[in-house]
Amino acid sequence: MTAASQESRVTLDIATEADLPRFSKDLQEAFAITVVEEFGSIEKGAVPSGDDVNDSFKEPNAVVLRILEDGRWVGGAVVSINAETQINSLDFFFIRADEIGRGLGRKAWTAIERYYPDTKVWITHTPYFEKRNIHFYVNVCGFSIVEYFNTYHPDLSHPPGPDLPGGGGMFRFEKRV
């Protein structure tokens, strides 16, 4: 068997209503890794909160995607697709905590870009302390940091929730396709 034939296949499918509780749990577990590494614990409950995750599912134009490796559920994404402008956002993106470090994020992002080939611009955000995410978006996926929201430059359209540790500093990324 050649190395190419041993390569796993990453695909996407649309999550069902029945998938959403597990999706939320897996997302929160994946996000908790860095919060615990940086701050020692999660003092105010899950990050992001269950309400934030559930609200993202209900946003206009939101699509909840399961990330599958050879048919096995390994992660997920919530994207918001604007068919008119083709300026789309990646609202949540995760690989399950027990699957991190195997290159699945890169494959999953490639699958998302292929799933939405008409996209002109992708937008996403990540907290300032998420060094792994910042590296991933900039060095792996080709995003650029275009704005840094903080106390001196707040994001008035998306104020930080009380559950975000570290003062709420967030980077905004764009990828022009």
Steps between C-alpha positions, in 0.01 A plus 500: 500500500638843411501800733237670285259208532544499879402869519173553684210669326338801667148592392213714626133446559220713639431436869149396597304627797588176680873573449496841670542393866811294418625775267475754786671268750787414264549866406516610863746222589727598210488871593565423870849363429663840444293677766623254761860517368501882509291571810514179705127438504167601359357709782169610351388182326548383146670719240318581284181481701231256398276798420763647263538170318125439477442858382754448220293207370198730463670796332371597156695320226671270754602153388616248759750258347634174637861423406549133418819300459428188295136532610583540873393828669817685613401867517269771384448849370229762503516722194278790396453516125392817323402381152463858376835651602698174538662653808467204734600445860647212691322539834627186674755243388638211700660160487403273791742519791609137455567552126717815511850489352440267205458759224121476497451876538688571177304233315171621646567862402584387146171307493309811615659713230407238240145479638457877449700570180325831424622665821684826440597572861505285814487677838568346840601602852705343776602612851843661536629213718420224247852477357426164335197650321690814396776282353243279326302780340802708391768242418293199395181643349626828355290745700630846590446675831309816414388629839563457870206566729582592859413751772633787288337380177183306585298301249172683537313251281612199711578604859695234691291276716561478873629144452803596289813488716789740468309823453335421169779590256414355157671491162293531183635313199415519131588276214441637151450217255 
